[in-house]
């Protein structure tokens, strides 16, 4: 299996494994794919079923309630860093509506291609796809009302650099929202760390952001919403 950057592994790891194991869609697209475009593994029926089941588990976490917590409204311009195949980006697109805009970033082109297809399939024309780097999400400067990182923070290889780039994309008075889980472990900035609230706070202190509030009201007791404002 092709190695994936930790930025985008988050909870999509089972989907990535399935995608690259799907025999019906080889890289050449010639073995069983017929007229399908090479590499479009997300068209495989088994993969789509796995995505649907996976997204049901995320629905149960009710992370979409973070949009109500911070006041995302129709017409707003919002960004998501680490959008993956679009679970949260599509919910953002529905919330901001046709007069709003969603800038969906990732560093894996396959995920973004899948998101582009999903958006078209579901009738969304208000999502702009952005391929970023490990240090720069490449969001538009000074235009966003909110930026979301949902179960992504622990997978950033350069979190301080990424957050400082995000700062440049925000309007005056805009907010950065992190939705994360406590507990667990991961390799972060070159060392194994426990996912604690204090570790997140220590990293935030090194950026252009300060913590405005912390919300732990989501159904999952491990879920924490950090609302950050520019210093």
C-alpha positions in Angstrom: 0.0 0.0 0.0 1.2 3.5 -0.8 2.4 5.4 2.3 0.1 8.3 3.2 1.2 11.5 4.8 0.1 11.6 8.5 -1.6 15.0 7.7 -4.5 13.2 6.1 -4.6 9.8 7.7 -6.9 10.8 10.6 -10.0 8.5 10.6 -9.8 7.8 6.9 -7.2 5.1 7.3 -9.7 2.3 6.8 -10.9 3.9 3.6 -7.5 4.5 2.2 -6.6 0.8 2.8 -9.8 -0.3 1.0 -9.2 2.1 -1.8 -5.8 0.9 -2.6 -6.8 -2.7 -2.2 -9.8 -2.6 -4.5 -9.0 -5.0 -7.3 -11.6 -3.6 -9.7 -9.7 -0.4 -10.1 -6.1 -0.8 -10.9 -3.8 2.2 -11.5 -3.9 1.5 -15.2 -7.7 1.3 -15.1 -7.5 -1.4 -17.8 -8.0 -4.7 -15.9 -11.7 -4.4 -14.9 -12.4 -0.7 -14.9 -13.8 -0.5 -18.4 -14.3 3.1 -19.3 -13.7 4.4 -15.8 -11.0 6.9 -15.3 -7.8 5.4 -14.0 -7.5 5.5 -10.2 -11.1 6.5 -9.4 -11.4 3.9 -6.7 -14.2 5.8 -5.1 -16.5 4.6 -7.8 -16.2 1.0 -6.6 -19.4 -0.2 -4.9 -17.7 -1.8 -2.0 -15.7 1.3 -1.3 -18.8 3.4 -1.4 -20.5 1.1 1.1 -17.5 1.4 3.4 -17.6 5.2 3.2 -21.3 5.2 4.0 -20.7 3.0 7.1 -17.7 5.1 8.2 -19.7 8.3 7.9 -22.5 6.9 10.0 -19.9 6.5 12.9 -18.9 10.1 12.4 -22.5 11.2 12.4 -22.9 9.6 15.8 -20.2 11.9 17.2 -22.3 14.9 16.1 -19.2 17.0 15.3 -21.4 19.0 12.9 -22.8 20.7 16.1 -19.5 22.7 16.1 -21.1 24.8 13.3 -23.9 25.9 15.7 -21.4 26.5 18.6 -19.5 29.1 16.6 -22.3 30.5 14.5 -21.7 29.4 10.9 -24.3 31.1 8.7 -25.5 31.1 5.1 -23.3 33.4 2.9 -20.1 32.9 4.9 -16.8 31.9 3.4 -15.2 29.1 5.4 -12.2 26.8 5.0 -11.4 23.3 6.0 -7.8 22.1 6.3 -7.4 18.3 5.9 -10.8 17.9 4.2 -10.1 14.4 3.1 -12.8 13.0 0.9 -15.3 15.6 2.1 -17.3 14.4 5.0 -17.2 17.7 6.8 -16.7 19.9 3.8 -20.0 18.8 2.3 -21.8 19.7 5.6 -20.1 23.1 5.5 -21.3 23.6 2.0 -24.8 22.8 2.9 -24.7 25.2 5.9 -23.2 28.3 4.0 -25.5 27.7 1.0 -25.2 28.8 -2.6 -24.3 32.4 -1.5 -21.4 31.1 0.6 -18.2 29.4 -0.2 -16.2 26.5 1.1 -12.4 26.2 0.5 -11.5 22.5 1.0 -7.9 21.8 1.4 -5.8 18.6 1.6 -2.4 17.4 0.5 -3.6 14.1 -1.1 -4.8 14.6 -4.7 -6.9 11.4 -4.7 -9.0 12.6 -1.7 -9.6 16.0 -3.4 -10.6 14.3 -6.6 -13.0 12.1 -4.7 -14.4 15.2 -3.0 -14.8 17.0 -6.3 -16.9 14.1 -7.6 -19.0 13.9 -4.5 -19.7 17.6 -4.5 -20.9 17.3 -8.2 -22.9 14.3 -7.4 -24.7 16.0 -4.5 -25.2 19.2 -6.4 -22.8 21.5 -4.6 -21.1 24.2 -6.7 -19.9 26.3 -3.7 -16.8 24.2 -2.9 -13.3 25.2 -4.2 -10.7 22.4 -4.0 -7.2 23.4 -2.9 -4.1 21.2 -2.9 -1.8 22.4 -0.2 1.6 21.4 1.3 2.6 20.1 4.7 3.2 23.7 5.9 0.8 25.8 3.8 -2.9 25.0 3.2 -2.9 27.7 0.5 -6.2 29.2 1.6 -7.1 32.6 0.2 -5.6 35.5 2.1 -7.9 37.6 4.4 -11.2 36.2 3.1 -12.5 33.6 5.5 -15.0 33.8 8.4 -14.0 30.5 9.8 -11.4 27.8 9.3 -12.0 24.2 10.6 -9.7 21.4 11.4 -11.7 18.4 12.3 -9.8 15.4 13.6 -6.7 16.6 11.7 -4.6 18.5 14.2 -2.8 15.4 15.5 -1.8 14.5 12.0 -0.1 17.8 11.0 3.6 17.3 10.6 4.2 21.1 11.0 1.3 22.3 13.2 2.7 25.7 14.1 3.6 26.6 10.6 0.1 25.5 9.3 -1.7 27.5 11.9 0.3 30.6 11.2 -0.6 30.3 7.5 -4.2 29.9 8.4 -4.0 33.1 10.4 -3.3 35.0 7.2 -6.5 33.6 5.6 -8.9 35.0 8.2 -10.9 38.2 8.1 -10.8 40.5 11.1 -12.8 38.9 13.9 -12.8 35.5 12.2 -12.1 32.3 14.1 -10.1 29.0 13.8 -12.0 26.0 15.1 -10.3 22.7 16.1 -12.4 19.7 16.7 -10.3 16.9 18.2 -10.3 13.8 20.4 -8.3 13.5 23.6 -6.5 10.3 24.5 -4.5 8.1 22.1 -1.0 8.6 20.8 0.7 9.7 17.6 4.1 10.8 16.3 4.0 14.6 16.5 6.8 16.9 15.5 9.2 14.0 15.5 8.2 12.4 18.8 5.5 10.2 20.2 3.0 12.2 22.3 -0.2 11.6 24.2 -3.2 13.5 22.8 -3.8 15.8 25.7 -5.5 19.2 25.9 -2.4 20.7 27.4 -0.3 19.6 24.5 -2.6 21.4 22.1 -2.6 24.5 24.2 1.2 24.5 24.4 1.4 24.4 20.6 -1.3 27.1 20.2 0.8 29.4 22.4 3.6 29.2 19.9 1.3 30.5 17.1 -0.5 33.8 16.2 -3.7 32.5 18.0 -5.1 32.5 21.5 -7.8 30.3 22.9 -11.1 32.1 23.1 -13.0 29.1 24.6 -13.1 25.4 24.9 -16.3 23.4 24.5 -16.7 19.8 25.7 -20.5 19.5 25.1 -20.3 17.0 22.2 -21.8 13.5 22.9 -18.4 11.8 22.7 -16.6 12.6 26.0 -13.3 12.5 24.3 -14.3 15.3 21.8 -13.0 18.8 22.5 -13.8 21.9 20.4 -11.1 24.7 20.6 -12.2 28.1 19.3 -9.2 30.2 18.5 -8.9 34.0 17.9 -6.0 35.9 16.5 -3.9 37.6 19.1 
